[in-house]
Amino acid sequence: MFVHFNRFNYTFVENITLETVIVTEHYPVGVAIDPVDYHVYWTETFSSSRRIRRCNFDGTNPVVLINEKSPWTISLDLINRWIYFGTVIGTIGRFEMNGTYQETIIANGIGYVSDLSIDTNLDYIYWIEYDTGDLKSADINSYNVSYVYDGNSSNSEHGIDNDNNYIYFSNFHQILRIDKLNKKEPNVLLSETETIYSVLMYKTKDIPTVTITNAAYNTTYGYNVTLECMIVSFPKHINVYWQHIYNKTVLNITSDSPGVYGSKVTDPSLSILHVTAEDSGDYICFAVNIVGTGNSEPTSLTVLGEIPTVTIKHAAYNTTYGYNVTLECMCVHNKSTLLMYALATKDYDYKNAKQDGCVTDPSLTILHVTAEDSGDYICFAVNIVGTGNSEPTSLTVLGGIHLFTFIEPNKSWNDV
């Protein structure tokens, strides 16, 4: 087999030292490299079990991931941790890198898949069909198949790869490039005298690529929440941290910060325990390798739940001595606010306080008022977020007990 490596200066490297990584049990066809976890994946198409296998970079710990019908080519989604594979019977499937979940995403309507490539930026799969030479694509989310390039020949197009802007593929003795968005006629980048069977876009060392799975999170006060983050780094990242931006204040969060879990090289996602209102804001994940620091787009966290809104109906009350009076109070709550009790500033028996999920009667009724009941009253409501209170309402008690003075006989008012 002829293998050609180049960096578009088209110079051929002659002095190459080959090293045996592992001796496979059967004929290997598709090969893929995971620089994040240092794994090598390959398909063994001509074996009786038709399997996909994996080992470490040094060849240790070889394992069988799945047994599949006629697998041929393989490609890795390093960000979302999926393995995609094409078969000689015209299907495309995928499974998680830990091998726990597998699905067929294109079950019919396509030909023998000679090679495929994943575009994690646009969420597309690109592949070449051996029988026709056609270059096709499908949206990973909908799996709608479309033509990119009509090959008009069989057994010609073999290898395929892509970068941010272009799809690269081989055609007999040539390497061609086609624009992903415009999909015009491809340009010839390289011509050779030998058949080119494979195309590999060599990614040089760079800062980590850091992505988040959700742009926003909503959670309830007191709950735990995990902000998911994924990192692709070559060379491998050596440090992970987060930044929390709230009210124009930036706080760095590491694995040693209190009240959190994660933010590690092995577990970059950030779990916040027992969130409070102060945990709301934007979060950015950072990863560091020897080249530099990469960061994600911000993800926002909204903590649902707030202190109760407490209002009074009247700013002042006038009542007569000995009467009953009700100081009306309203507490506004919603599903994320649990009202626990209401009380006033005076030291009364709070018979109206309830703990049934909301206060059904937060108003305060004072029986048989006296002059000592005059003054200002404030209504309070408490939930797990905090305490809310109303504006003061004043109570004025009119009248009182009449005082009578008895004068003893033979005494005058001057003697009293």
Salt bridges, closest charged atoms under 4 A:
GLU25 OE1 - ARG51 NH2 2.38
GLU25 OE2 - ARG53 NH2 3.92
ASP34 OD2 - ARG81 NH2 2.89
ASP37 OD2 - ARG81 NH2 2.52
GLU44 OE1 - ARG51 NE 3.17
GLU44 OE2 - ARG53 NH1 3.21
GLU103 OE2 - ARG94 NE 2.59
ASP119 OD2 - LYS180 NZ 2.75
GLU129 OE2 - LYS136 NZ 3.04
ASP161 OD2 - LYS203 NZ 3.77
GLU328 OE1 - LYS313 NZ 3.85
GLU408 OE1 - LYS411 NZ 3.39
